[in-house]
């Protein structure tokens, strides 16, 4: 799963993507740069983001 593709699907910067999904900017940057590996929770969250983009958009917009 590509973190960058997931983020780009929403046209978000790394910083905004991280903020929306309760992660630190450096963590998202590390995932995309392959210097860090997402933990099990992050992988599950990324899969949900990819599978249900409209639900995620609604939730992010509501915040």
C-alpha positions, 0 to 999 in steps of 0.5 A: 500500500502506498502512503503517498498515493493514499494521501494524494487521493485526497490532494493533501500535503503530508502535514495536513494528512498527518493532522487529519489522521492523528499522526505526526508529520515526520511519521508520514514523511518517513512512511513515504520515504521508506525510512519508517514502516507503518504499525498495524493500526496505521496499516488498518487506517490506511486501508480504510482510507483507501477503501472508503474515501467518501466516508473519510472525506465526510469525517475529515470535513466534519472536524 
